[in-house]
Amino acid sequence: MSQSLAAELQSLIQGEVHSTKEALTEVSTDFGRLMEKRPKVLVKPQTSEEVASILEYAYEHDLPVSTRGEAHSQTGQSLVEDGIVLSSRGMNKILKIDEADMTADVQAGVVWGDLVKELDPLGLVPRVLTNNLGVTIGGTLSMAGLGVASFRYGAQGDNVLELEVVTATGEIVVCSPEENSELFDLARSGLGQFGVITRAKIPLRKRADENRTYILLYDDLRNVMTDAKRVMADGRFDFIESWCTPLPVGLKTDEGRRRVFGEWFFPLHVTKEFVDGKAPRDEEILEGLSPYRKCHAENRTALEFAFRLEPVFELWKRGPYWGATHPWMEVVLPWDMTFFYVDTVLKKLPPPMLGGGHILLWPCTGTTSNIPLFMRPKGEFLMGFGILPGVPKEYVEPVLEALDKASDAVNMANGKRYLSGYVNFTHEKWKQHFGEKWEAVSAGKKKYDPKGLLNPGFILYE
């Protein structure tokens, strides 16, 4: 069956079609490594027209289709059982860079890092970049796409001028805020449920030549929140990022069990762009901030800053972390509930549960995003918080139980989940997540994917 299906699909496109055991095994899991789904065939179309041909065929034959970029998902969002895996990596062309308009027109399978390298000699950069530049543009636009400049510019999905989307019935639709805006709003942060993004027009900005980063350490969550809010409000820095870092100090009895516990520290990295070698004066730019310790300051080129975490990823890949399960659980919290939620979770979190992972703390403004399906609390300031473990699969069940509790507690804190990671929602929890947008989600699914063939099994509509 797989071979005959592959032959039929190959007759429709110039791109690659694979049905070998090795090829299908490779796309049977994702970065989360929590589940496996085995498809019938893997296709790598090269154009929107080829995507349309594949989806028309799938619709006619009732074949489920999952869209897959770099498969950084963690709950099988890019997997499908007995269906077609549609990889965007065959659509990896940067179609046009317009220096006058400061835009880049790209296929959805381009990874952000390749676009950054192409733009760097021109002194241009996308407004928002994720920490990991090895993911596809279509993938992060389908999620939201958060980065260290989001407090200024919103998510990556806020910074797209036009999309080309192929619906489940094979219709190619160009959409924007002015044209076919309904599909434009469903495709951004739509988790690939309503169509396949095949092309995006991205606004760019002029970048400075260099960046100066200050690494500040805090021993109190309230203090790092105070300073993060201050620098977001006054705009003195261009990029902000933070973490929660444990220092294991011993064991204590908790809920009838002896557990390792730790004291938590909070690194805050704040970065300022500058030109002509005119770096900011440290005393002036850090005025009014009260870290526990000023650890380090360093100048880097814009390109070095964009790829600043590559050494970390290389270490992960050389060690056991990369091949472990990654049940990442990320949330967006109202500012006034952040201390209570984060402090409570950290007190209950044994540091060894992280494996080789870390805890993300992401200060942001609440007024820079307008993506309808990027569900988030209201407020002038928000806090992202992510538990990003990497543990061997045989030890993952207790971790999942703890993450489910932390996920459920988000609702009590009036927060929302960010959906790229480990998600274990019932139908009722999906309705609760989307709230007043649930009717639009359900109606959009029926309109653009009437048979429910795109990325099935993730969002539970019934």
HUPELIN-V499113 format. One record per backbone hydrogen bond with DSSP energy under -0.5 kcal/mol. NH is the residue of the N-H (numbers start at 0). CO is the residue of the C=O. E is the energy in kcal/mol with one decimal. If there is no record, write none. Layout:
BEGIN
NH;CO;E  NH;CO;E
END
This chain:
BEGIN
4;0;-2.6  5;1;-2.7  6;2;-2.3  7;3;-2.1  8;4;-2.5  9;5;-2.6  10;6;-1.5  11;8;-1.3  12;8;-0.9  15;43;-1.2  17;41;-3.2  23;19;-2.4  24;20;-2.3  25;21;-1.7  26;22;-0.9  27;24;-1.5  30;70;-2.3  31;72;-1.7  32;29;-1.0  36;27;-2.1  38;36;-0.6  39;82;-2.8  40;82;-1.6  41;17;-2.8  42;84;-2.9  43;15;-3.0  50;46;-1.9  51;47;-2.6  52;48;-2.0  53;49;-2.2  54;50;-2.6  55;51;-2.5  56;52;-2.0  57;53;-2.7  58;54;-2.5  59;55;-2.2  60;56;-2.0  61;58;-0.7  62;57;-2.5  63;61;-0.5  64;452;-3.0  65;83;-2.5  67;85;-2.3  73;419;-1.0  78;75;-1.9  81;37;-3.1  81;79;-0.5  83;63;-2.7  84;40;-2.5  85;65;-3.4  85;83;-0.7  86;42;-2.9  86;84;-0.8  87;67;-2.6  89;86;-0.6  90;87;-2.1  91;89;-0.8  94;92;-0.9  94;104;-1.3  95;104;-1.9  97;95;-0.5  97;102;-2.7  98;96;-0.8  101;97;-1.4  102;97;-1.7  103;201;-2.3  104;95;-3.4  105;103;-0.6  105;199;-2.7  106;92;-2.6  107;197;-2.0  108;90;-1.9  109;106;-1.6  111;134;-2.1  112;132;-2.8  113;110;-0.7  114;110;-1.5  115;111;-2.6  116;112;-2.2  117;113;-1.9  118;114;-2.1  119;115;-1.7  120;116;-0.6  121;118;-1.5  122;119;-1.9  123;118;-1.6  124;204;-1.7  126;202;-0.8  132;130;-0.8  134;131;-0.5  136;109;-2.6  137;107;-2.6  139;135;-2.0  140;136;-2.1  141;137;-1.6  142;138;-0.6  142;139;-0.6  143;139;-3.3  147;128;-0.7  149;146;-1.6  151;148;-1.7  152;148;-2.2  153;149;-2.2  155;144;-3.0  156;143;-2.4  157;154;-1.2  158;154;-0.6  158;155;-1.2  160;200;-3.1  161;200;-0.9  162;174;-3.0  163;198;-2.4  164;162;-0.5  164;172;-3.1  165;195;-2.4  166;164;-0.6  166;170;-2.5  167;447;-1.6  169;166;-2.1  172;164;-3.2  172;170;-0.6  174;162;-3.2  174;172;-0.5  175;178;-3.1  183;179;-1.8  184;180;-2.4  185;181;-1.4  186;182;-2.7  187;183;-1.6  188;140;-2.4  189;186;-1.6  190;141;-2.9  192;189;-2.0  195;165;-2.9  196;194;-0.6  197;163;-3.1  198;163;-1.3  199;105;-2.6  200;161;-2.5  201;103;-3.2  201;199;-0.6  203;101;-3.0  204;124;-2.1  206;122;-2.4  209;273;-2.1  210;299;-2.9  211;271;-2.6  212;210;-0.5  212;297;-2.8  213;269;-3.0  214;295;-3.2  215;213;-0.7  215;267;-2.9  216;292;-3.1  217;265;-1.1  223;219;-1.9  224;220;-2.1  225;221;-2.3  226;222;-2.4  227;223;-2.4  228;224;-2.5  229;225;-1.9  230;226;-2.3  231;227;-1.9  232;228;-2.2  233;229;-2.2  234;230;-1.1  235;230;-0.5  236;230;-0.6  237;270;-2.6  238;270;-1.7  239;147;-2.0  240;268;-1.9  241;360;-1.1  242;266;-1.7  243;358;-2.1  244;264;-3.4  246;262;-2.8  247;245;-0.5  248;260;-2.4  249;260;-1.2  251;258;-2.5  253;251;-0.5  253;256;-3.4  256;253;-1.4  258;251;-3.1  258;256;-0.6  260;249;-2.5  262;246;-2.1  264;244;-3.0  265;217;-3.0  267;215;-3.4  268;240;-3.1  269;213;-2.2  269;267;-0.6  270;238;-2.3  271;211;-2.4  273;209;-2.5  277;274;-2.4  278;276;-1.7  281;279;-0.5  284;280;-2.5  285;281;-1.9  286;283;-1.0  288;285;-1.9  291;216;-2.0  292;216;-2.0  294;214;-2.1  294;292;-0.8  295;214;-1.3  297;212;-2.0  299;210;-2.6  301;208;-1.7  304;300;-2.4  305;301;-2.2  306;302;-1.7  307;304;-1.8  309;306;-1.7  311;308;-0.5  312;308;-2.1  313;309;-2.4  314;310;-1.9  315;311;-2.4  316;312;-2.3  317;313;-1.7  318;314;-1.2  321;315;-1.6  323;319;-0.5  323;320;-1.4  324;390;-2.4  325;31;-2.4  327;325;-2.0  328;386;-2.5  329;417;-0.6  330;384;-2.6  331;415;-3.2  332;382;-3.3  333;412;-0.5  334;380;-1.3  336;333;-1.2  337;333;-0.7  337;334;-1.0  338;334;-0.6  340;336;-2.3  341;337;-2.9  342;338;-2.5  343;339;-2.0  344;340;-2.6  345;341;-2.8  346;342;-1.8  347;343;-1.1  347;344;-0.5  348;344;-0.7  348;345;-0.6  349;347;-0.7  352;349;-2.3  353;350;-1.9  354;351;-1.6  355;389;-1.3  356;353;-2.5  357;387;-1.2  358;243;-0.8  359;357;-0.5  359;385;-3.0  360;241;-2.1  361;383;-3.2  362;360;-0.5  363;381;-2.4  365;379;-2.8  373;370;-1.0  374;372;-1.4  381;363;-3.3  382;332;-2.3  383;361;-3.1  384;330;-2.3  385;359;-2.4  386;328;-2.6  387;357;-2.5  387;385;-0.7  388;386;-0.5  389;353;-2.0  390;324;-1.4  394;391;-2.0  395;392;-1.4  398;394;-0.6  399;395;-2.5  400;396;-2.2  401;397;-2.0  402;398;-2.5  403;399;-2.4  404;400;-1.7  405;401;-2.2  406;402;-2.6  407;403;-2.5  408;404;-1.9  409;405;-0.7  409;406;-1.0  410;406;-0.6  410;407;-0.8  411;407;-0.7  412;408;-1.2  413;410;-1.6  414;409;-2.8  415;331;-2.3  417;329;-2.6  418;416;-0.5  420;417;-0.7  421;327;-3.7  422;420;-0.5  429;425;-2.1  430;426;-2.1  431;427;-2.3  432;428;-2.5  433;429;-2.3  434;430;-1.9  436;433;-2.8  437;434;-1.9  440;436;-2.3  441;437;-2.8  442;438;-2.7  443;439;-2.5  444;440;-2.1  445;441;-2.0  446;442;-2.0  447;443;-2.7  448;444;-2.2  451;448;-2.0  454;64;-3.4  454;452;-0.5  455;452;-0.5  457;454;-0.8  460;458;-0.9
END
